[in-house]
Amino acid sequence: MTVLLFLIPIALLLGGLGLGGFLWAMRSGQFDDLDGAAQRILFDDVPPVPVARAEVPNEVDVTHP
């Protein structure tokens, strides 16, 4: 029975931490766009646009004097 003297405050503390975490997530906007992440996974990523390569001078030909 004395175990309840420890378990009840621990349970209340953990419940308060969970509630605090939930309220923090609500205020910071974690639940603003619930459908966006669910739909983003269904679409392929847009392929990257190829970047124009800089012109590299030809290597020096050492076979001709």
Gaussian input, Z-matrix of N, CA and C with variables (Angstrom, degrees):
# hf/3-21g

backbone

0 1
 N
 C     1     B1
 C     2     B2     1     A1
 N     3     B3     2     A2     1     D1
 C     4     B4     3     A3     2     D2
 C     5     B5     4     A4     3     D3
 N     6     B6     5     A5     4     D4
 C     7     B7     6     A6     5     D5
 C     8     B8     7     A7     6     D6
 N     9     B9     8     A8     7     D7
 C    10    B10     9     A9     8     D8
 C    11    B11    10    A10     9     D9
 N    12    B12    11    A11    10    D10
 C    13    B13    12    A12    11    D11
 C    14    B14    13    A13    12    D12
 N    15    B15    14    A14    13    D13
 C    16    B16    15    A15    14    D14
 C    17    B17    16    A16    15    D15
 N    18    B18    17    A17    16    D16
 C    19    B19    18    A18    17    D17
 C    20    B20    19    A19    18    D18
 N    21    B21    20    A20    19    D19
 C    22    B22    21    A21    20    D20
 C    23    B23    22    A22    21    D21
 N    24    B24    23    A23    22    D22
 C    25    B25    24    A24    23    D23
 C    26    B26    25    A25    24    D24
 N    27    B27    26    A26    25    D25
 C    28    B28    27    A27    26    D26
 C    29    B29    28    A28    27    D27
 N    30    B30    29    A29    28    D28
 C    31    B31    30    A30    29    D29
 C    32    B32    31    A31    30    D30
 N    33    B33    32    A32    31    D31
 C    34    B34    33    A33    32    D32
 C    35    B35    34    A34    33    D33
 N    36    B36    35    A35    34    D34
 C    37    B37    36    A36    35    D35
 C    38    B38    37    A37    36    D36
 N    39    B39    38    A38    37    D37
 C    40    B40    39    A39    38    D38
 C    41    B41    40    A40    39    D39
 N    42    B42    41    A41    40    D40
 C    43    B43    42    A42    41    D41
 C    44    B44    43    A43    42    D42
 N    45    B45    44    A44    43    D43
 C    46    B46    45    A45    44    D44
 C    47    B47    46    A46    45    D45
 N    48    B48    47    A47    46    D46
 C    49    B49    48    A48    47    D47
 C    50    B50    49    A49    48    D48
 N    51    B51    50    A50    49    D49
 C    52    B52    51    A51    50    D50
 C    53    B53    52    A52    51    D51
 N    54    B54    53    A53    52    D52
 C    55    B55    54    A54    53    D53
 C    56    B56    55    A55    54    D54
 N    57    B57    56    A56    55    D55
 C    58    B58    57    A57    56    D56
 C    59    B59    58    A58    57    D57
 N    60    B60    59    A59    58    D58
 C    61    B61    60    A60    59    D59
 C    62    B62    61    A61    60    D60
 N    63    B63    62    A62    61    D61
 C    64    B64    63    A63    62    D62
 C    65    B65    64    A64    63    D63
 N    66    B66    65    A65    64    D64
 C    67    B67    66    A66    65    D65
 C    68    B68    67    A67    66    D66
 N    69    B69    68    A68    67    D67
 C    70    B70    69    A69    68    D68
 C    71    B71    70    A70    69    D69
 N    72    B72    71    A71    70    D70
 C    73    B73    72    A72    71    D71
 C    74    B74    73    A73    72    D72
 N    75    B75    74    A74    73    D73
 C    76    B76    75    A75    74    D74
 C    77    B77    76    A76    75    D75
 N    78    B78    77    A77    76    D76
 C    79    B79    78    A78    77    D77
 C    80    B80    79    A79    78    D78
 N    81    B81    80    A80    79    D79
 C    82    B82    81    A81    80    D80
 C    83    B83    82    A82    81    D81
 N    84    B84    83    A83    82    D82
 C    85    B85    84    A84    83    D83
 C    86    B86    85    A85    84    D84
 N    87    B87    86    A86    85    D85
 C    88    B88    87    A87    86    D86
 C    89    B89    88    A88    87    D87
 N    90    B90    89    A89    88    D88
 C    91    B91    90    A90    89    D89
 C    92    B92    91    A91    90    D90
 N    93    B93    92    A92    91    D91
 C    94    B94    93    A93    92    D92
 C    95    B95    94    A94    93    D93
 N    96    B96    95    A95    94    D94
 C    97    B97    96    A96    95    D95
 C    98    B98    97    A97    96    D96
 N    99    B99    98    A98    97    D97
 C   100   B100    99    A99    98    D98
 C   101   B101   100   A100    99    D99
 N   102   B102   101   A101   100   D100
 C   103   B103   102   A102   101   D101
 C   104   B104   103   A103   102   D102
 N   105   B105   104   A104   103   D103
 C   106   B106   105   A105   104   D104
 C   107   B107   106   A106   105   D105
 N   108   B108   107   A107   106   D106
 C   109   B109   108   A108   107   D107
 C   110   B110   109   A109   108   D108
 N   111   B111   110   A110   109   D109
 C   112   B112   111   A111   110   D110
 C   113   B113   112   A112   111   D111
 N   114   B114   113   A113   112   D112
 C   115   B115   114   A114   113   D113
 C   116   B116   115   A115   114   D114
 N   117   B117   116   A116   115   D115
 C   118   B118   117   A117   116   D116
 C   119   B119   118   A118   117   D117
 N   120   B120   119   A119   118   D118
 C   121   B121   120   A120   119   D119
 C   122   B122   121   A121   120   D120
 N   123   B123   122   A122   121   D121
 C   124   B124   123   A123   122   D122
 C   125   B125   124   A124   123   D123
 N   126   B126   125   A125   124   D124
 C   127   B127   126   A126   125   D125
 C   128   B128   127   A127   126   D126
 N   129   B129   128   A128   127   D127
 C   130   B130   129   A129   128   D128
 C   131   B131   130   A130   129   D129
 N   132   B132   131   A131   130   D130
 C   133   B133   132   A132   131   D131
 C   134   B134   133   A133   132   D132
 N   135   B135   134   A134   133   D133
 C   136   B136   135   A135   134   D134
 C   137   B137   136   A136   135   D135
 N   138   B138   137   A137   136   D136
 C   139   B139   138   A138   137   D137
 C   140   B140   139   A139   138   D138
 N   141   B141   140   A140   139   D139
 C   142   B142   141   A141   140   D140
 C   143   B143   142   A142   141   D141
 N   144   B144   143   A143   142   D142
 C   145   B145   144   A144   143   D143
 C   146   B146   145   A145   144   D144
 N   147   B147   146   A146   145   D145
 C   148   B148   147   A147   146   D146
 C   149   B149   148   A148   147   D147
 N   150   B150   149   A149   148   D148
 C   151   B151   150   A150   149   D149
 C   152   B152   151   A151   150   D150
 N   153   B153   152   A152   151   D151
 C   154   B154   153   A153   152   D152
 C   155   B155   154   A154   153   D153
 N   156   B156   155   A155   154   D154
 C   157   B157   156   A156   155   D155
 C   158   B158   157   A157   156   D156
 N   159   B159   158   A158   157   D157
 C   160   B160   159   A159   158   D158
 C   161   B161   160   A160   159   D159
 N   162   B162   161   A161   160   D160
 C   163   B163   162   A162   161   D161
 C   164   B164   163   A163   162   D162
 N   165   B165   164   A164   163   D163
 C   166   B166   165   A165   164   D164
 C   167   B167   166   A166   165   D165
 N   168   B168   167   A167   166   D166
 C   169   B169   168   A168   167   D167
 C   170   B170   169   A169   168   D168
 N   171   B171   170   A170   169   D169
 C   172   B172   171   A171   170   D170
 C   173   B173   172   A172   171   D171
 N   174   B174   173   A173   172   D172
 C   175   B175   174   A174   173   D173
 C   176   B176   175   A175   174   D174
 N   177   B177   176   A176   175   D175
 C   178   B178   177   A177   176   D176
 C   179   B179   178   A178   177   D177
 N   180   B180   179   A179   178   D178
 C   181   B181   180   A180   179   D179
 C   182   B182   181   A181   180   D180
 N   183   B183   182   A182   181   D181
 C   184   B184   183   A183   182   D182
 C   185   B185   184   A184   183   D183
 N   186   B186   185   A185   184   D184
 C   187   B187   186   A186   185   D185
 C   188   B188   187   A187   186   D186
 N   189   B189   188   A188   187   D187
 C   190   B190   189   A189   188   D188
 C   191   B191   190   A190   189   D189
 N   192   B192   191   A191   190   D190
 C   193   B193   192   A192   191   D191
 C   194   B194   193   A193   192   D192

   B1=1.4412
   B2=1.5236
   B3=1.3062
   B4=1.4551
   B5=1.5301
   B6=1.3300
   B7=1.4621
   B8=1.5266
   B9=1.3194
   B10=1.4604
   B11=1.5277
   B12=1.3156
   B13=1.4670
   B14=1.5358
   B15=1.3196
   B16=1.4677
   B17=1.5327
   B18=1.3264
   B19=1.4598
   B20=1.5233
   B21=1.3288
   B22=1.4625
   B23=1.5392
   B24=1.3354
   B25=1.4765
   B26=1.5305
   B27=1.3320
   B28=1.4701
   B29=1.5219
   B30=1.3343
   B31=1.4612
   B32=1.5272
   B33=1.3168
   B34=1.4599
   B35=1.5340
   B36=1.3177
   B37=1.4616
   B38=1.5291
   B39=1.3246
   B40=1.4713
   B41=1.5224
   B42=1.3222
   B43=1.4629
   B44=1.5132
   B45=1.3317
   B46=1.4635
   B47=1.5219
   B48=1.3370
   B49=1.4691
   B50=1.5288
   B51=1.3256
   B52=1.4685
   B53=1.5157
   B54=1.3218
   B55=1.4616
   B56=1.5291
   B57=1.3191
   B58=1.4586
   B59=1.5224
   B60=1.3391
   B61=1.4632
   B62=1.5170
   B63=1.3226
   B64=1.4616
   B65=1.5270
   B66=1.3309
   B67=1.4641
   B68=1.5238
   B69=1.3302
   B70=1.4620
   B71=1.5313
   B72=1.3450
   B73=1.4595
   B74=1.5271
   B75=1.3243
   B76=1.4662
   B77=1.5278
   B78=1.3266
   B79=1.4668
   B80=1.5201
   B81=1.3255
   B82=1.4650
   B83=1.5324
   B84=1.3327
   B85=1.4660
   B86=1.5138
   B87=1.3176
   B88=1.4539
   B89=1.5226
   B90=1.3228
   B91=1.4552
   B92=1.5215
   B93=1.3218
   B94=1.4575
   B95=1.5250
   B96=1.3129
   B97=1.4653
   B98=1.5203
   B99=1.3197
   B100=1.4654
   B101=1.5214
   B102=1.3270
   B103=1.4597
   B104=1.5191
   B105=1.3135
   B106=1.4648
   B107=1.5121
   B108=1.3192
   B109=1.4669
   B110=1.5230
   B111=1.3177
   B112=1.4646
   B113=1.5242
   B114=1.3159
   B115=1.4601
   B116=1.5179
   B117=1.3283
   B118=1.4660
   B119=1.5166
   B120=1.3212
   B121=1.4594
   B122=1.5253
   B123=1.3271
   B124=1.4587
   B125=1.5158
   B126=1.3194
   B127=1.4573
   B128=1.5213
   B129=1.3475
   B130=1.4602
   B131=1.5158
   B132=1.3138
   B133=1.4518
   B134=1.5235
   B135=1.2934
   B136=1.4544
   B137=1.5235
   B138=1.3329
   B139=1.4673
   B140=1.5289
   B141=1.3091
   B142=1.4735
   B143=1.5219
   B144=1.3047
   B145=1.4601
   B146=1.5173
   B147=1.3339
   B148=1.4710
   B149=1.5258
   B150=1.2997
   B151=1.4620
   B152=1.5175
   B153=1.3333
   B154=1.4674
   B155=1.5206
   B156=1.3122
   B157=1.4688
   B158=1.5135
   B159=1.2957
   B160=1.4640
   B161=1.5250
   B162=1.2861
   B163=1.4566
   B164=1.5184
   B165=1.3191
   B166=1.4587
   B167=1.5228
   B168=1.3463
   B169=1.4653
   B170=1.5156
   B171=1.3224
   B172=1.4767
   B173=1.5150
   B174=1.3027
   B175=1.4596
   B176=1.5233
   B177=1.2726
   B178=1.4507
   B179=1.5143
   B180=1.3201
   B181=1.4719
   B182=1.5245
   B183=1.3181
   B184=1.4615
   B185=1.5086
   B186=1.3354
   B187=1.4620
   B188=1.5133
   B189=1.3394
   B190=1.4693
   B191=1.5202
   B192=1.3417
   B193=1.4795
   B194=1.4937
   A1=111.39
   A2=117.58
   A3=119.85
   A4=111.57
   A5=115.72
   A6=119.56
   A7=109.64
   A8=117.63
   A9=120.80
   A10=111.78
   A11=116.71
   A12=119.75
   A13=111.24
   A14=117.00
   A15=121.30
   A16=111.30
   A17=117.24
   A18=120.68
   A19=113.03
   A20=117.77
   A21=119.82
   A22=110.98
   A23=120.52
   A24=118.42
   A25=113.14
   A26=116.69
   A27=119.53
   A28=110.01
   A29=117.55
   A30=121.12
   A31=110.38
   A32=117.42
   A33=120.23
   A34=111.31
   A35=116.30
   A36=120.48
   A37=110.98
   A38=116.95
   A39=120.13
   A40=111.25
   A41=117.03
   A42=119.83
   A43=111.72
   A44=117.08
   A45=120.97
   A46=111.84
   A47=116.65
   A48=119.42
   A49=111.15
   A50=115.71
   A51=119.45
   A52=111.71
   A53=116.85
   A54=120.73
   A55=110.55
   A56=117.28
   A57=120.56
   A58=111.94
   A59=116.76
   A60=120.48
   A61=112.11
   A62=116.03
   A63=119.92
   A64=111.00
   A65=116.88
   A66=120.09
   A67=111.34
   A68=117.43
   A69=120.48
   A70=110.65
   A71=116.70
   A72=120.58
   A73=111.00
   A74=116.98
   A75=119.89
   A76=110.75
   A77=117.40
   A78=120.95
   A79=112.83
   A80=117.23
   A81=119.36
   A82=112.56
   A83=117.81
   A84=120.58
   A85=114.66
   A86=119.03
   A87=121.05
   A88=112.56
   A89=118.33
   A90=122.14
   A91=112.02
   A92=118.50
   A93=120.68
   A94=112.57
   A95=118.63
   A96=122.07
   A97=109.63
   A98=116.20
   A99=119.20
   A100=112.48
   A101=118.15
   A102=120.60
   A103=112.85
   A104=117.62
   A105=120.12
   A106=112.75
   A107=117.89
   A108=120.40
   A109=111.13
   A110=116.81
   A111=119.87
   A112=111.13
   A113=117.76
   A114=120.50
   A115=112.24
   A116=117.89
   A117=120.80
   A118=112.05
   A119=117.10
   A120=119.00
   A121=111.78
   A122=117.68
   A123=120.89
   A124=113.13
   A125=118.02
   A126=121.36
   A127=110.23
   A128=114.61
   A129=119.88
   A130=109.52
   A131=114.96
   A132=120.09
   A133=109.31
   A134=116.25
   A135=121.36
   A136=107.57
   A137=118.04
   A138=118.54
   A139=109.92
   A140=117.15
   A141=119.71
   A142=111.04
   A143=115.61
   A144=121.58
   A145=108.14
   A146=117.65
   A147=118.50
   A148=110.45
   A149=114.01
   A150=121.07
   A151=108.19
   A152=116.23
   A153=119.93
   A154=109.02
   A155=115.13
   A156=119.36
   A157=109.56
   A158=115.43
   A159=120.46
   A160=108.80
   A161=115.06
   A162=118.95
   A163=109.43
   A164=115.25
   A165=121.36
   A166=106.99
   A167=118.13
   A168=118.14
   A169=110.43
   A170=114.39
   A171=119.08
   A172=110.05
   A173=114.20
   A174=118.12
   A175=110.02
   A176=115.67
   A177=120.82
   A178=108.19
   A179=115.24
   A180=120.54
   A181=107.54
   A182=116.64
   A183=120.54
   A184=112.65
   A185=119.09
   A186=120.49
   A187=111.63
   A188=118.90
   A189=121.01
   A190=109.38
   A191=116.10
   A192=118.55
   A193=113.65
   D1=-30.31
   D2=178.79
   D3=-71.76
   D4=-17.38
   D5=177.23
   D6=-63.86
   D7=-32.85
   D8=179.33
   D9=-62.73
   D10=-27.69
   D11=177.61
   D12=-65.25
   D13=-24.45
   D14=176.95
   D15=-94.50
   D16=-39.53
   D17=-173.67
   D18=-71.35
   D19=-38.57
   D20=-177.91
   D21=-65.28
   D22=-47.96
   D23=176.80
   D24=-63.58
   D25=-36.16
   D26=178.14
   D27=-65.21
   D28=-41.80
   D29=178.85
   D30=-64.92
   D31=-40.80
   D32=178.39
   D33=-66.29
   D34=-38.76
   D35=177.96
   D36=-64.49
   D37=-45.81
   D38=179.56
   D39=-66.13
   D40=-38.47
   D41=176.04
   D42=-64.02
   D43=-40.17
   D44=177.09
   D45=-65.35
   D46=-38.33
   D47=176.94
   D48=-65.41
   D49=-40.40
   D50=177.15
   D51=-64.01
   D52=-43.12
   D53=178.25
   D54=-65.32
   D55=-41.03
   D56=177.51
   D57=-62.73
   D58=-41.30
   D59=177.46
   D60=-64.49
   D61=-39.36
   D62=178.59
   D63=-65.99
   D64=-44.45
   D65=179.37
   D66=-65.18
   D67=-37.68
   D68=175.92
   D69=-61.89
   D70=-43.05
   D71=-179.98
   D72=-65.15
   D73=-37.05
   D74=178.05
   D75=-65.36
   D76=-43.60
   D77=-178.04
   D78=-70.78
   D79=-30.13
   D80=-177.54
   D81=-87.65
   D82=1.88
   D83=174.05
   D84=84.43
   D85=23.00
   D86=-179.17
   D87=-68.03
   D88=-24.64
   D89=-175.56
   D90=-110.44
   D91=20.98
   D92=-176.91
   D93=-72.28
   D94=-41.83
   D95=-175.05
   D96=-120.75
   D97=81.97
   D98=-178.15
   D99=-76.83
   D100=-32.30
   D101=-177.01
   D102=-83.24
   D103=-24.87
   D104=-176.40
   D105=-62.80
   D106=-46.60
   D107=-179.49
   D108=-67.98
   D109=-34.33
   D110=179.73
   D111=-68.86
   D112=-33.38
   D113=-179.59
   D114=-86.63
   D115=-28.77
   D116=-179.28
   D117=-62.46
   D118=-29.98
   D119=-178.00
   D120=-72.60
   D121=-18.81
   D122=-177.89
   D123=-81.19
   D124=-19.17
   D125=-175.17
   D126=-103.20
   D127=144.46
   D128=177.05
   D129=-71.64
   D130=154.28
   D131=175.44
   D132=-71.49
   D133=148.51
   D134=176.47
   D135=-72.34
   D136=129.03
   D137=-179.58
   D138=-64.49
   D139=145.43
   D140=-179.09
   D141=-67.12
   D142=145.78
   D143=178.28
   D144=-76.58
   D145=127.77
   D146=179.89
   D147=-65.60
   D148=136.87
   D149=179.45
   D150=-90.81
   D151=136.09
   D152=179.21
   D153=-63.26
   D154=130.46
   D155=-179.18
   D156=-79.92
   D157=142.28
   D158=177.11
   D159=-70.77
   D160=145.13
   D161=179.51
   D162=-69.46
   D163=125.31
   D164=179.14
   D165=-104.11
   D166=127.53
   D167=179.71
   D168=-62.60
   D169=149.18
   D170=178.90
   D171=-61.67
   D172=151.85
   D173=178.14
   D174=-66.45
   D175=153.72
   D176=-179.98
   D177=-72.07
   D178=130.14
   D179=-179.57
   D180=-88.03
   D181=111.16
   D182=-177.26
   D183=-92.77
   D184=0.32
   D185=-179.67
   D186=-79.50
   D187=-25.66
   D188=179.15
   D189=-99.86
   D190=133.61
   D191=178.90
   D192=-75.84

